[in-house]
Amino acid sequence: MRSRGTTPHAPRRRAVAALSALVMGASLAIALPGQATAAARVDNPYAGATAYVNPDWSARAAAEPGGGAIADEPSFVWMDRIAAIGGTPGARGLRAHLDTAVSQGADLFQVVIYNLPGRDCAALASNGELGPTELGRYKSDYIDPIAAILGDPAYASLRIVTLIEPDSLPNLVTNAGGTAGSTPECATMKANGNYEKGIGYALHTLGALPNVYNYVDAAHHGWLGWDSNFVPAAEQFKKAATVEGASVADVHGFIVNTANYSALKEPHFKVTDSVNGTTVRQSSWVDWNYYVDELTFAQALRTELVRQGFAPGIGMLIDTARNGWGGPSRPTGPGPTTSVDAFVDGSRTDRRIHAGNWCNQSGAGVGERPTTAPEPGIDAYVWAKPPGESDGSSKPVDNDEGKGFDRMCDPTYTGNGRNGFNLTGALPDSPVAGHWFSSQFQELLRNANPPLDGGNGGEQDTQAPTAPTALRTTAKSSTSVTLAWTASTDNRAVTGYDILRGGAVVGSTASTTFTDTGLSASTAYSYTVRAKDAAGNISAASAALPVTTEAGGSTGTGALKVQYRNTDSSPTDNQIRMSLQLVNTGTSAVDLSTVKARYWFTPEAGASTFATSCDWAVLGCGNVTHGVRTASAPAPGASHYLEAGFGSGTLAAGASTGEIQLRINKSDWSSFQEADDYSRATNTAFADATRIGVYVGSTLTWGTAP
């Protein structure tokens, strides 16, 4: 019986311990000084907060037809292996995500802690890299580095919500011996205690940070809703929260339905209903469960957890990313009363074949959008599992992430004891867990409930958004213009904007900024912007904005150029942060080992030695060299420069290196004054940077040196 997974609360009383040590991250600096000065801990971290939107997921969503309707929704970032902390090709690391959250102006960041030894002992698709006995490595190589990054003073303004280890403790209750769903792997983890010890260590270590809010995974009603599981699960959670130095004060709340499909509410039947004298609990679908949806389960579990000794003010989260169950098969009323099975099957909005089915479910839809304090005892509806990320591959796929092939992801598999020997209901042709699954994303959009604008079940939307206003230029160069504008409004929701140059569309975006590139120097252009919604309604155009590009500033004649975006909202803090990318505009490949980019700055007072860091790079930080050098001919704003290069590789004609996120700090961590630095600009979207030099060998091929 297992599947995967505005009423204020009373104030919480919690002990806040000091973080005992900071562990070295992916940086040349030895340590970060001091402890973060965080805002006072609040009862509900979601209240009044602006949550981080993961740009990696958002870009994939926006690239899908109709995906712009949800591309700006906040979701959790998954740290599902050690390499994810520093970043992997195509995916930024934890520090890079946090830096981006700060630059977004967010004050809430959500992250999944998911790498226990012997992880997910009952589902091969989500197995992890650590063996059952590697608790020491889990602590030293995984939790400690995460704690060090989260404890950086640069992130003290963020409320950081951690989702602690999905699909772990519930397995010890239901799959560790004596039931149809039991596995030898789960029995091993119950015997060695490493699930409990790992979670206890994570709670204690992360809970020591004053701006971290720990929420422990608590499965869902279709896993723990039976009386044989409900109280034992609460007892198991209490046990894990009181080992390895942890206490119940380190638990801010719990989350249910992580990465699962259980309906939030069943509007057409209740567990107390009867049909011709037979209770709903006796139906094949409910199967004697005491709960039929996630909201009633979460509220009841919260009561039991308080009874077990957790704080009376704990809050619950519910993952609603994929439990909407809309579309044409969604019932509009109760089912027939010819039998209890006919009644329940005709009433239920959860259209799975069996409540034990968990992998890439056919017919699922996006559920409630992230919402704060929607019901008593519920801190928020959240999107823990970002829509469009696969649950597992439908066929064996070799990978270096430790993720196996689970037959529950195979649509032809006829099941096992955990799903009553039913078909899995999984979508075909799915990739490895966590990888993008376009056809699933499209199905989630089609079946969304509440419907997306213009989607199934919604009234026809014929109202266009208002026209964008305050169109302006935030940066420009000889070849690019960066635009920004004030957002439009709509009776449903604005899903994107078209950017027009001279009356012709040159690009689209889901945000309120856009960089137009490939322009000519010293040339006048005219821009307008118009908004659109999911139903295809298009606003009137904004007022026209005339822009003239800069004169050609490059002293170089080579094929390479560098683009820059500012990732540091404060010019007076103790680090210089930026993102760079090199573009080959020529017709032949370039040997990257011969290429250097120079960013000129002045350090002002303080130490004269520096540390530099690569936080994330599309081509991997291991292939990026970086260091600070003193300029041979110091100039205003340019006494030093950061020089970034490459260990090896080639850059094909027309290609880009992709984003490279870099940082500089003085060895004494004193502050910079960046406002007068030669190379600094304020654009937060990539634009050509003529004040950053590109050298091939010793020859300046792009940019103007100071």
N, C-alpha and C positions, 0 to 999 in steps of 0.2 A: 504494500500500500504506500508506495513511495514514488514521488516524482519531484523533479527539481524545482529542483528549484533553480465657530472659531472660538473654541473653548480653551482658555489657558489652563495649563496644569499648575499644581501647587509648586512653589519654588523647590528646587533640588538642593540638598546639602551634600557637598562632595568634597573630599580631601584632594587637594592639588599638590602633588609632590614635584620637586625640582628634577629636571632631567639631569641625570648624574654624569653623562658624558656625551660628547658629540663625536660621531664617527665620520671619518674622512669620506667625502663624496667624490664625484668625478671632477676633481679640481687639483691644481698644483698648490693651493693654499693648505696649510697644515691644520688649521682649526678656525672656527668662527668664535669670536669673543662674546662673552656675556650670555644672558638668557633673554629670550624674547619678552617684550613687554606687551602682552596681549590685552585686548579689551576684556572687561569683566565677563565671566561665563554667564550665559543666559539659559533660561529654561528650555526654550525651543530654538535651536540654531537657525532654523529656516525662517523664523519670524522677522520680517522686515529686511531680509537679506536678498542680495542680487547674486544668483548662482552662476558659476563658471560654465560657459559653453565650450565644450571641447572642439577646437577648430579642425582637428583631424577627422573626427566623426562628422562634424557639420559639413565639411567640404564633400565628403562621400555622399551624405544625404542630399545635399543641394544639387549634386551632379545627376541624381536620379530624376526621371520625369515625375513631377509633383512633389518631390522631396523637399522643396523649399517651404512647404507648409509646416514642417516640423524641424527644419534644420537649425533653428535658433533655440531649440529646447535644451535645457541643461541635463546632463547625464553624468554617471560615474565614470571615472578613469580606472581601468583595471591594471593592477600590478600583479600579473599572473605568473611571473617568473623573475629570477634575479636580474636577468638582462634588461627587463622592462624598466628597472629603476633608472638606469643610465640612458636608456633609449635604444631602439633597434632600427634598422633601415626602414624608413617610411613611418616610423612612430616615435614621437618625442618622449623623452624620459620624464620622471617625476618632477625634477627641478624645472625643466623647460615648461611643463604644464603649469606649475605654480607661478613662474615668471609671467607666462601668458595670462594667467588669471589676474595677476596684479595689474598688468597693462590693460586688461579689459575693464578694470574698475570693479571687478567682482569682489564680494566680501564673504563668499561661501564656496568651498571647494570640496568635492565628493570623490572619495577614492576607495576602491575595493582592495582589501588585503587578502590575498588568495594564493598561498603557496605552501601549505602545510606539508610536512612529511607524509608520504603515502596518501596524497590528496584524493578526495572523492573516491573512496574505496568501493563504491557501488556503481560507478559510471566511467567506463574506460575513456570516453571522449574528452573528459575533463581531468584525467590523471595529470599529475604534475611532474616536475623534474627531480624532486627530492624523494629518496627512498624512505621506507617506514621508520628507519632508525636515525635519520639525519636531522635530529632535533638541534644539535649544536650548530650545524650550518644554517638552519632556518633562523636561529637567533642572530648569529654573527654576520652572515652574508646577506640576510634579507631584512629582518625587523630592525636591526641596529642602524643600517644605512638609511632606511626609510625614516626612522626617528630623527636621525641627524639632519636630514633635509627638511622635514616638517618643522624642526626646531630652529631653523635659520631665522634670525630676527627680521629678515626681509619679508617674511610671511606672517608676521605677528598680527597683522590687521585682518587676516582671513580666519573665518570659522571653518575648521577642517573636519568634515564628517568622514569617519572611517567605517566601512562595512567589513566586519571581521569574519573572514573565512566561511563563505557559503558552503553548504553541502558537507559539513564535517560532523559536528556534534549530533545532528539528527540521525546520521548513519549509525551511531553507537546505540541508539535507541531501537531502531527498526531493522537494521541489516547486519547486526553483529552476532547473530546466533538464534536458531530456533524458529525462524519464520521462512516463508517461501522466498522472500527477497534477500536472504542472508548470503554473504560472500565470505570466503576465507580471508580476503584482504581486510574486510571490516572487523572480523574477529581478531586479527592481528593488531589492528589499531586500538581496539578496546583493551586488549591485554597489555600492550606496552604503554598506554596512557599518553602517547605523544600528541594526540589531538588536543586533549585537555591541557597538557603542559605548554604546547605551542600557543594556544589561544590565551591561556593565562599570562604567558610572557608578553604577548602582543598587547593585551589589555593593560598590563602594568606599565610597560615601556611607553606606549603611546598615550596612555592616560595620564602620564606625568607631565605632558605638555599642556599648558593652560588653555590653549585654543583648539584642542582636539576633542571631538565628541565621538565616543565609541558606540557603535550599534552592532550588536551580535546577530548573526543570521539565525532565524528560527523557522526555517522551512516554510510550510504552507498547510492549509487545512486538509488537503488531500494526501498529506504525509503524516501529520501528527494529530489530526482531528479525532481519532478514535480514543476512547477512554483508556485503552491499554497503552497509548503512546503519550497522551496529553500531559498528565502530571509527571510521569517519568522524564519527559523531555525538559520540563521546567526544572526538575531536580538536577538533571544533567547540566543545564546551563548554569545553575548555581554552583555546582562542583567546579566547573571550568573557570568560573569567575573568582575562585578563592584558592587558586594554586599559583606557584611561581611568583609570589609576591602580590598577586592581584587581589582586589576586593570588589564587592558589589559597587563601591563608589566609583570604580573605573568604568562602569557600564552606564552609559547615558540612555540607552534604549535598545530596542530590538527591531529587526526588519523581517517581514514575511514576503513570500512570493518572489524572492530574488530569482531572476532569469526564468520565471515560470509563467504559466498561462491560466492559472485559476482565476475565475471571475471575481471582480471586486464585490459586486452585489448580484444576487439572483432575484429579480423583481417579481417573478411570477410564481414562486413557490417558497415555502419555508420548511425547515426541518421538522416543525410540529404539525404539518399538514397530514391528513389521512385521506385515502381513497377507498371507498367501500369497506371501511374498517381496517385497512392495511396502512401502516404509517409509511411516510416518505423514507424514513430510515431503512426500511426493508427493501427498497427498490435496488435494482442491480447497480445503478449509477452511484447512489449515496452509500450503499453497502454498510449500513449501521454506523456511519460517521455521525458525529454530533453537530457538524457544521457543513453548510453547503456553499459558503463563499468566504472570501478573505477578510472582509470587514468584520463580520461577527466573530470569526476566529481570532483576529488580531486583538480585538477588544477583550475577548474572554481570556486569551493568553496573558494579556497585560495584567488582568486581575489576579491570575494564578501566580505570575512571577512576583508580584508584590507580596502575595501570601507566602512565597518561598523566601522572602527577605530582601528583595530588590527595593530600591527607593520608591516611595509612593508616587513620585513625580516622573517616573520613567515614561518615555514616549515611544510610540510605535511608528515605523515607516512601512509603507506598502509599495512594492514595485508594480507599477501599472503600465509599463512600457509595451507589453504584448498581451494584455488580457481583455481587450475591448470586445472581441467577438461580435463584430457588426456584420454588415453585408446582408445579402438576400436570405441567408439561412437563419438569421437571428429571429427568434420567436417574438411575436407582438402581444402575446397573452398566454394564459395557462394552457397546458396540453389537455387532451381528451381524458375523461375520467373512466374509461373502459377498464383500465388496470393501473396500478401504481406505477409500473414501468412506463406505460404509455403516457401517463400524466407527467412524470418527471422528464422523460426524454423529449416530450413536446413542449415543456416549460423552460428547460435549462438553456441559458445563453451560452454557457461553456459547451462548445460543440466538439470537443475531443471524443475519440472513440472510448477512451478510458481515462480516468483522472490520474492514472499512473504514467501516462505518456508525457514526455518532457522534451523531446528533441524536435526542433524546427517544425512545429505543428501546422499542418494544413488547415486553412480557414481562419487562422488567428488574425487579430487586428490590433492596431495601436489602441491603448486604453486611455484613461484619464490623463490629461497633461499634468506635469508636475504642479502641485498645489500645496500651499501651506495650511496646516491646521484645518483640514476639511471636515473632520468628525471628532467627537470627544475621544480623548486618549491617543489620537493619531497626530503625530508631529507633521507629517507630510505624505502626500503621494509623490513618489520619485521614479526616475527612470534609472534603475540600477543596471539593467542589461540594455545597452544602446540598441534600438531597433536596427536590424540589418546585419548584426554580427551573429554568425552561425553558432549553433549549439554543438555541432560536431559533424564529421563527414559521413556521407551516406555510403561511402566505400572506403577501403583502406587507403590512406594517403601518408607517405613517408614525410616526417617533419622532425625538426630539432627542438620542439617545444614540449616533448614528453607526452603528447596527446595521442591516445590510441583510438582504435576503431571500435565503436560501440554499436551493436546490432540494433539498439533502440533508435538509431539514426537512419536505419535502412528501411525504406518504405515497404519492402517485400517481407520483412521479418514478422513472424506470427506470434512473437511475444514470449514472455516468461511469467514466473509467479508474481512478479512485481506489477504487472499490468493485466493480470488475469488471463494471460495467453491470448491477448488480442493483437490485431495489427497495430503498428506503431503510430500511424497517422503522420509520419514524417514526410517532409517534402523531398523530392529526388534531387540528385546532383548538387548536394551541399558540400561546402569546403570544410577544412579543419576548424575546430572551435575557435571563435574569436575573429576569424577572417570574414571579409565582406561577402554577403550572400544577397545579390541583387534581387533575385526572384522572390526571396522571402520578404525583403523590404517592400517590394511592390505589392505583395499580398497584404502586408500589414497596413499599407496606406489604403488599399481598396476596402478593407474590412474594419477600418477604424471606428470606434465607438467610445465617446461621442464622435460623430462623423467629422472628418475634415471638411473645410468649406468646399461645397460642390460635390461632396462624396455621397455614398449610398445612405439613405435614410434622412438626409438633410433637405430642407426646403431649397428650392431653386434660388440661387443668389444672383441677382441682376444689378446690384449696386456697386459702382466702381469706387475705388479708394479716392481719397482727396489727393490733389496734386502735391508733390514734394515742394518744400519751401527752403529758403535760405541756402540755395546752391552756392558753393564757394570753392576756392582753391586752397588746399592745405600744403601743397608742395608742387614744385615743377622743376624740370631740367630742360636741357636742349632737346630731349627725345621723349619726355613723358610729362603727364599732368595728373596729379592726385586730387580728386574731388571729394567733397562731403556735403551732406544736406540734412535737413530736419525730416524725420520720419513722417510718412503719411499715416492716415487713420482709415479704418474700414469698418463696416458693420459686422464683419466676421474677423478677418485677419489679413494683413498685408503679407504676401509670401515672397515678394522680390521687387526688384527695380530694373528697368531697362535704361541704359545710358546711351544717349544719342549725340553724335558729333556731326554737325551740319545737317541734321534731320535724319541721319541714318544710324541704326542701332550698331554700336561697336562693342557692346558687352552687357552682361546681366550680373546681378549680385543679390544675395539675400540680406546684406548689410547696408549701412548708409554711407559707405565709402567705396571708391573705385579708382584704380590707377589705369589710365590709358597710355599705352606705350607705343613705340615705333613711330613717333612723330618726327617732324622736321624742325631743325633749329630756326629760331627767329621767325616763326610762322604763327599767324593769327587763326584761332579756331573758335567755334561757338558750340557750347554744350547745353543740353537739356536733359532732364531725367523724368521718367514717369513710373508710377507704381502699378502693381498688378496683384490680383488675389488668386486663390486656388480655382475659382470658377472661370477664370480667364478674363475677368473684367479689368480694363486698363484705364488708369486715370488720365486726366489732362496733363500736358507737359508742364514742367516747372518753367519759371521765367528763364530766359536764355542767359548764359554766362559767357562773355567773351574772355578768352585766355590767349596770351601770346607766349610761346615757349622761349626759353633762354637762348642766348647765342651759344654756338658750339663751344664748349669749354675744355674739351679734351686736348691735351698736348700730345697725346699718343696717336699712333696710326695703326695699331694692331687690331685684331679681330675680337679681342676680349673686352668685356665691360663688366663693371660691378654694380649690383643693385643692393640697396640698404633699406632697412626699416628700423625705427627706434623702438626698443622693447623696454625702455626705462622711463617711467612716468615722472621720476624725480631727477632733476639735473644736479642736486646737491647732496645725494646720499653717498655711501662709501663704495659704490661699485659703478662701473661703466658697462652697460649692457647693450648689445646690438645683435641684429641678424643680418648676415650678408649672403649673397649668392652671386656666382660668376656665370656669365652667359657668353657662349661662343657665337658671335654673329658672322663668323667667316664661313668658308667653304671647305675647310679641312680640319681634322682633329688637332687638338693641342695637348702636348705632354704636360700634365698638371704638376709633375715634379719640378718643373722649371718656373712655376708661377708663384708669385707672392702678391698679397694685397696689403696695403698700408693704410691704417686709420690713425690720423694725427690728432694729438690732444696735449693738454698741459695738466700736470698733477697738482699744481699749486703747492701748499705747504705739506709737511708730513714726510713720511718715509720716501726714499728715492729708489726703493726696490719694489718689485711688483710680482704678483701672481696672476696667471691667466688661466681661464677654463674654457673648455668646449662643453657646453651643456647638452647639445643635441645637434646632429647633422644627418641629412638624408643619406649621405654616403658613408656615415659612421665617423664618430669623433676620433677613433683610432687612426684614421687616415688624414687627420687635420693636425698640422703643426702650428704652434702659436707662442708668442713671446713679445715682451716689450723691449724696445731699443731706443737709445737717445739719438735724436736727429743730429746729423753732422753740421747742419746750418739752421739752428733754432730760429723760428719765426713766430709772430703773434699767434697764439692758440695752437702752436705746434712745436713744442720742445721735445716731445717723445712720439713714438708711434707704436701701435700694435701691428705686428707683422704676422699674417696668417698664410700658411702654405699647405702643401699636400705631400704626403709621403710617396705616393705613386698614383698611377692611373692616367687615363686620357679623357678629354672632354670633346665629344663628337661635335661636328658642325651643327649649329642650331640648337645645341643642348645646353642645359643649365646644371650646375652642381646641385641645385636644390638648396634649401635653407640650411645655414650654419649659424647656430646660436653661440655667441662668445661673451665672455665677461672679463673685466680687469678689476683688481683691487690692489691697494697699497699694502705692503707687508704689515703695517701698523693699523690697517683698517680705518685710517682717517678719511675725511670726506673729500670729494672732488667738487669743483665748480665747473660743470660741463658747458654752461651756456655760451662761453666764448671759444670752445674748442673748434679747431679748424674744420674737422670732418663731421661734426655732429649736425644732424638735421632733426626735425620734429615729426616727419611723416611716419605713420604707423603701418602703412602698407608699402610693399616693395616699390622703389622708384630708382631710376638711374642716379648714381652718386658720383658726380664729377669731382668731388673733393676727397675721394678715396682713390688712391693710386693703385694701378695694377702693373706689376713689373714681370716681364719675361726675361729671366736672367737678370741683368742689371739695367735693362732698358724699360723706361716708362712707356707703356703702351695704351694706358687709359688714365684719364683724370689729370687734374692740375695740381702739381706739387706746391706746397706753400713756399 
